[in-house]
Amino acid sequence: MRPTTAHDNNVVDLNAILHPGTVFDHPRDVVSDPDLSLAEKRAILASWASDASAIASCPSLRAPDGLKAPVTIDEILKALCALDQGPSNPPGGKPMRLRPVDRAAA
């Protein structure tokens, strides 16, 4: 991530809000930024994933305003998935259908 302002003042970099591509170099930089809320990270990544940022000759690449180099849609989607990381094994385990015991096998 490129530095925007000093961390000890309350100055908001409006350009960072309106054009996040000028502040972040890669989707993983957005995910790892400690100053952004989850909703802000989602909004930035969703705007990058939008077809409005797609390169006409190569639709799998996105080039949002201000970004130095294009990124793939896969990298953006991977970053969005990283925001949703929950427990890999949810509580309760795998659901299982039990066979009724009162029915006779045919």
N, C-alpha and C positions, 0 to 999 in steps of 0.2 A: 504494500500500500504506500502511496506517496503521501508525505506529510501535508496537512492542510493548514492547521493553525496550532499554536502552542496549546498544550493541555491545561495550563494553569489560568487561562482566561475564559471568559464566557462568550467569546466571539463565535458566531455560527457562520460557517462557510456556505453561503447560499449556492455557490456553484456546485458544491459537493452534493447538495440536495437535488438540484435541478438537473445536473449532468454527472451522475456517479461514475461514468466512464473516465472522467478526468481525474478521479481520485483513486479508483481501484484498477489494477492491471489484469486481474483474473477473478473468476467467480469464487475461488477458494479464499481470496482476500476479503470478499464480502462476508463469507461465512465466519471467518475468524476475527472480524472486527468486533472488539468488546464494547464499543460505544453505540452500536446500532441495536435497536430492538429486533425481535424476531419478525415482526410485521414489516419493519423497514427493510430488512434483508430480503424478505419474500418479494416485496414490491420492486426492489432493484433488480433481483434476478428474474422476476417475471417480465419486467420491461425489456431486459436483455433477450429473453427467450421469445419475445413477440416477433411476429413476422415483419413488423415495421423495421426491425434491426437486421433482417436477413439480407445477405448479399445476393443480388439477382442471379448472377451466373453460378453461384454455389449455395443453394438453399440450406445446406447443413451448417454453414458458417454464419455467425452473427457479428456485426460490427457496429455496436452502439456508438453514439456520438462521443468523441473524446478518447475512446479506447485506442491504445497504441497498435495492437495487433488483434485481428479477429479471433474469436473463440468458437469452438464447436457447440452445437446445441446439446450434445451429450455431456460436455463439461458443465454447462449451465444446469441441466437436469440433475446431474450427479450432485451439484452443490445444493439444489433445492431438496433433494432426498436427504442430504446430510443434515438439513435443518429439522427433518422429521424423525431422526433417529430415536427410536424408543427401545424398550427391552427386546432383545432378539428372541427370547422365549417368554411370551406373555404368560401371566399367572393363570393357572387353571389347566394348562397343558392342552393337548390336542383333543378336540371334541370327538366323541366316539359314539356311534349308534349301537345300542344293545339290542339283541334279538329277543323278542318276547318269548317267555318260557311257557306260556299256556297254549301256544299253537303247536300242533303236531307237525312234524316234517312230512311232506307229501311224497 
